[in-house]
Amino acid sequence: LDADMQLLVYDNYSKFIGATDTIKDMKKSVSELEGDIDQLVSKMDSISDRAHEISKVLEPKRIKIEKLVRLQGLIGKLNFLFELPLKLSSCIAKGELAEAVSYYRTASPILERYGHISSFAAISLESNEAVRSLQDKLKERLRDSNSSPQDFNELFRLDLLLNPGQKVEKSKAFVDWHSSRLNRVVDTFSEQKSMNIPLQEVVENLVSSCLDSLVETCCVYEEIFLSVGENAEDASAEGAGSDEHREELDMFSKPILEKFFGILRQRFGDTNVLEPVQGSDGENEAPYAAILSALQFLLSRVSGIKLNVEFLKSGRDLSDRAVEIAEHAIRTQVFNAFETLRGQIQERVTHLHSDSILLKGATASQEVINIARETTDFIIQDIKLATGELEKLIVAGSTMLVDLASMFNSLVSFQFRDWVNWFANLLECQSSPFHKYRFQTFLEGQMSSQRQKNGSTEIVKMDPLSPITPSFVFSLICVANNLVLLLPGLNITDSTFGDFKASEVLQRAAKGLLRSYVRLSADSVSPTIVNGIRTNCQGVNNVEVSNVSPYVISTFTQLLATRDFVKAIIDSDSDPEHVPLELPGYGESRSYVRSNKRVQNTSHIQKDIERMFEKKIEIVASISFKTDSVIEGILRFILKAFIETMRQETFTINGFQQLEVDIYFARLVVPLLVENTLASNALLGQMMKTAESRCVQVSHLESADLENIARSGMQELSL
């Protein structure tokens, strides 16, 4: 340790020497300073003695001057009081009401205190008359509905200064005037003429003239009626009426805000974004640019506004209400876009109807294919245009309202699912007279759509087009099948919908249309069959059989033409990927398929009934998008029409033999129409039994005669 201390001293020797010299200099300076301080104290004592002597000499004059100054002030106040009536009248005449109120409030305490003096009483009387005139002037201007809110508030403050004890009574007048003014402002934006004003301008004007003014009015109300007074007496008075005033402020602001947000909600919903909007550069803006800009302005302005209103504190604030408006606006635009898409699709179907109802002849199949493809292309184009613009809206809305991004992302998918179901119903409504969404009224060439509330669900109903022809129905089938292939490529639906698949919905619709096509095609031939059989019974029953009945030849001629029509269309789409899934069509729900498991515990009578119909022939079997399936379905309808008509007639021997020839001819032609002849042959056998049961005396033709006559009929068919 000693060695370290020695080393420290050696290293800092010069510093120690310098510090010693500095201490010596400081000691010398302090000694000199003490002498100067003593000299200064002596001089200050001398100055104090002389100042005291001077003050003592001038004191009488100072007292005299102070008395003169007080006297001059008093004379000025008296002069002000004597001139007060004239000043009040002059200010009222010039319209300087604030200055008049200031004069009166300054003088009124003195006049009240010395009112027992006659001169002051006279001044008070004249001043009160001027003040009554001032109050009348204030009331007149306060009743002016054209005054600006700033002028009204200033006049109201002056009136309240003249009548400080009437706050409770006058608060209602304040609220009524501002309520009437703000309601007039809001009503101007709800009028029809405001619909022609751009949305951005409407929102900006509505916020500045209504919301900002409401906030300013509420602040003024709080300043006037809810601020605490300076003394205890004022504070107790304010506290007694504060609850009533806060309730009154709530009652004033709530309906104004409701109307304000109601108009915004309606205006954002009524805005037609499909019409082009020109920007400042003269070029058309994006369809949703105006709405997004207006929403952004609304959210930014409202987010910075705070209203000290109880009903907003206990519930949603202004920002929440603005977010609700934005969410509703975006949701409404998505809904409107798909409503517009529905209208466009109806026009496409209407045009398809007008182009396809009259198609006949050898080129009809190719024309149906072309019309269906053109209609499908237009529908896909309409969907892409609508959803493409909506995607931009959803992206912008999700950026603007981050908390609602997931909900926005599902909006388009939900609406698209609803649109697919609507379109499937639309297709089926054009063909099925028993469809649950079909109106009973039939308007020639017209179709409409409307939504009706039915409990908690909405039902879309359409008027079907008329007339409905097989070529029109088959065109719809082609459109449905085309969309089955093209819709999945649009990638609109997402995992939100679970098992929902647009292709399956449209396949079911196409299946229902295919069944309707079979019915329509058979119905177009059935009148020929009925008239032919009845003519056979009435006019040719006694004529020997020599050829096949003309109506039979005509029926199978139409069937051959129908087969060629269907085959040409289906073969043009023969790629296996184009064949729809085998799904139950309209009226074929799986829940209604008969099953032996369901009747295990039924009675013996029901089992007997089941046994009776076990071998029944199903007229409308499951029909697929194949030529044989379609033609077989039509053929079953036709043969059933034969049977039902035969059951209503009675035949002679010649009439029976004519039916025998016709049935034999049908057996020869059926294999040329369809490959699977089992069901058709069963129906032909049933026809033969029915003919025998309705014949007075059964007498069959020879097999050779049947063959010859039937072969001659085949030649008439060019087979």
Number of C-alpha atoms within 10 A of each C-alpha: 6 7 7 9 10 10 12 11 12 10 10 10 11 10 10 10 10 10 10 10 10 10 10 10 10 10 10 10 10 10 10 10 10 10 10 10 10 10 10 10 10 10 10 10 10 10 10 10 10 11 11 10 10 10 11 10 11 10 11 10 9 12 10 10 12 11 10 12 11 11 12 12 11 12 12 12 14 13 11 16 24 17 13 21 22 15 19 27 20 15 17 22 11 9 13 13 22 15 15 23 20 14 18 22 13 13 16 15 11 14 21 12 10 13 17 10 10 10 13 19 15 14 17 24 14 16 25 16 14 22 20 12 15 24 19 13 16 18 14 10 16 21 12 11 13 10 13 10 17 13 12 21 19 15 19 21 16 21 23 16 15 18 12 12 11 12 16 15 9 17 18 14 14 16 19 13 16 21 18 12 18 20 15 12 16 19 13 12 20 17 10 9 9 13 14 8 11 14 20 18 12 17 20 15 14 22 19 12 14 21 21 15 17 21 16 15 21 21 14 16 19 16 11 16 17 18 14 16 13 8 8 10 9 13 13 13 13 19 15 11 14 18 12 13 21 18 13 14 22 17 14 18 22 15 13 19 17 12 15 22 19 13 19 25 19 14 19 22 19 14 19 15 17 13 9 13 17 12 12 8 7 8 10 13 14 16 18 21 17 20 23 19 12 19 26 16 15 22 20 12 17 19 14 9 13 12 16 14 17 13 16 16 10 8 9 11 17 19 18 15 16 22 19 13 22 25 19 16 24 24 19 17 21 24 18 18 23 21 15 15 19 19 14 16 21 19 14 16 25 17 14 20 24 15 16 24 18 13 17 14 10 12 11 17 24 14 18 26 20 14 22 25 17 14 22 23 16 15 19 16 11 17 21 14 13 18 20 11 15 21 15 15 22 21 14 17 22 18 12 17 16 11 10 14 16 10 13 22 16 18 16 24 19 16 19 20 18 15 17 17 17 18 20 20 21 25 24 30 24 26 27 20 14 12 14 12 19 21 14 11 8 14 13 11 15 14 19 12 13 10 11 10 9 8 6 5 8 11 13 17 20 23 22 28 20 17 15 18 20 25 25 26 26 24 29 29 25 27 26 27 24 21 21 22 14 14 18 13 9 11 8 17 20 14 9 10 12 8 7 13 16 20 21 15 21 27 23 22 28 30 28 25 28 28 25 21 25 24 19 20 23 24 15 15 20 20 12 15 20 17 13 18 21 17 13 22 20 14 10 15 19 14 13 12 21 15 17 25 18 13 20 20 18 15 18 19 15 16 21 17 14 21 19 17 21 20 19 19 21 19 11 11 16 13 9 7 9 14 16 21 14 14 20 17 21 18 11 15 10 10 7 8 7 9 9 8 7 8 12 9 9 9 9 9 9 12 14 11 10 13 11 10 9 9 8 8 13 10 18 14 13 17 22 21 20 15 22 18 18 23 23 25 27 26 25 23 21 23 23 19 18 20 19 13 17 22 13 9 15 18 26 19 19 23 25 28 24 28 24 22 27 23 23 21 24 22 17 15 18 18 14 11 20 18 11 13 15 11 16 23 18 12 20 21 15 15 22 19 12 16 24 21 16 18 18 14 13 16 14 15 16 8 10 9 13 23 16 14 18 24 18 16 23 17 9 13 14 8 10
